[in-house]
Amino acid sequence: MNDTISRYSPYAYALLRIVVGLLFAMHGSQKLLGFPGDKPAVELASLIGVAGIIELVGGLLSMVGLLTRIAAFLCSGTMAVAYFMAHAGNGPLPILNGGEPAVIYCFVFRLVPELGPDAKIWLSC
């Protein structure tokens, strides 16, 4: 069992990085381009516009594995700031204040700089 986990863990990690990077990039494209969805694009020179740039570019870089550590670190920080600026004032629990996606993105992207783009994860069960 442990050999199977060891053999497939790099693929599972790559899939996690690709899916999370794509979803994060979609948040950025939604802010910057209004796509997907029907919300209008935000102004680039605003705080939300800068967050959208980091989300779009950082998500794509993390997804494809280019400058992964730097991009993921910036994405993690962006989500920490987003949580404290937009959600924490509505209560301390992310499940109740709407900040759950920001917390999840923050911690997943904080893991990526430690593991790198092509981590060999060895799990012991």
Secondary structure, DSSP 8 states (H G I E B T S, - for coil): -HHHHHHHHHHHHHHHHHHHHHHHHHHHHHHHH--SSS-----TTSHHHHHHHHHHHHHHHHHHTSSHHHHHHHHHHHHHHHIIIIIGGG-S-HHHHT-HHHHHHHHHHHHHHHH-TT-------
